[in-house]
Amino acid sequence: MPPKSSKAELTAVAVVGVFFIVILPCLNAYVPAGSWLHVSDFTINVYGKYLCYALLAISVDLLWGYTGLLSLGQALFFSLGGYMMGMYLMRMIGSLGQYHEPIPDFLVFLGWSNLPNFWKPFNHFVFAMMMAVLLPSVVAAIFGFLAFRSRIRGVYFAILTQALTYAACLLFFRNSLLMGGNNGFTDFKFLLGYNLNSPATQRGLFVCTALSLLLAYLLCKWITTTKFGKIQRAIRDCENRVLFSGYSTANFKLFVFVLAAIIASLGGVLYVPQVGIINPSEMAPDRSLEAVVWVAVGGRGTLVGPIVGAFLVNALKTWATRAYPDLWLLFLGAMFIFVTLFMPKGIVGLPAQLAALKRRFFAPKPAAPKTLPAVIERTRAIEQRPVAKPE
């Protein structure tokens, strides 16, 4: 039987899942705008963006929290998925762009009159989704194979992943790549024939994102409870012992790295039609660093914690960038330092941490024994025993 804590966690996840998948969309669709129960279209859109960030945070936690791999390149896979979806959405604009040409506006601006060959298959939604899975998987598999076979770990792995995403960011900024340059893709209009500006379409995307997050959580939860998950945590705690036990740690880490890339890419696929833009800044190294902060704030190695952290930190960012736009990065850095020093288990682990402090400082001291220890009593008995006089 699963432990009580696991049952409580699954129950809480089920309740929150029903709230996001059923209740929030219904409050948006069926409650009049004047009612205090009404959820606005803007709120649905913002929460949908947070759910996409939660998918990115889960991918980071699967690597960092359960396998001990601090990847600073997850934003790359998030953006690759977003770009694959963006290419399909750009093809769906047709001749409704600013130049009224059957090719994307930025290609017209660059002097192209015909669509490049590698753009043509993105007329099909299925092909775009296949590429959203295959491209991040191939990039992760090649990079992971070279890194793990070379036994690169720790801070060196983090630096290499950061260098990878930075190089990709610089590449996508180039207009010669024909991927929109620094402006990226925007001005989307249709998805599978539905108007993207319609509240009903955005509501459907919100429900799809919530369902995807729930499925990703359940998949990762199942993996971490199997024998594979035990080996995964053993690699995190002491990889050398796992090697000496006869397991190929490189293969385990490669599988987790590719799976995390696919989950992050799924977040990017759902992010683009809801936010309405994708550009190279989404794969900048600071995006991956923010995702690490989400995981640390929520609780590393918990799966629920990264979701909580993604919502909390991004809600704080939404407020801070409006109220104190010049101080947001200071807030983010101070939050990460505070959590690292005083809340190592994050928000999810805070109740257990407070309970431990309460037991340490406020627990009643054990009462002193009313009788002397048996050794002392026996010693006194020996001392009081009459000594026989010599004859």
Secondary structure, DSSP 8 states (H G I E B T S, - for coil): ---HHHHHHHHHHHHHHHIIIIIHHHHHHTS-TTSTT---HHHHHHHHHHHHHHHHHHHHHHHHHHH----S-HHHHHHHHHHHHHHHHHHHHTT-STT--SS-HHHHHTT--S--GGGGGGGSHHHHHHHHHHHHHHHHHHHHHHHHHTT--HHHHHHHHHHHHHHHHHHHT-GGGSS-TTT-EE---EETTEETTSHHHHHHHHHHHHHHHHHHHHHHHHHHHSHHHHHHHHHHH-HHHHHHTT--HHHHHHHHHHHHHHHHHHHHHHHHHHH-EE-GGGGSHHHHHHHHHHHHHH-TT-SHHHHHHHHHHHHHHHHHHHH-TTTHHHHHHHHHHHHHHH-TTTTTTHHHHHHHHHHHHHS------SS--HHHHHHHHHHHS------
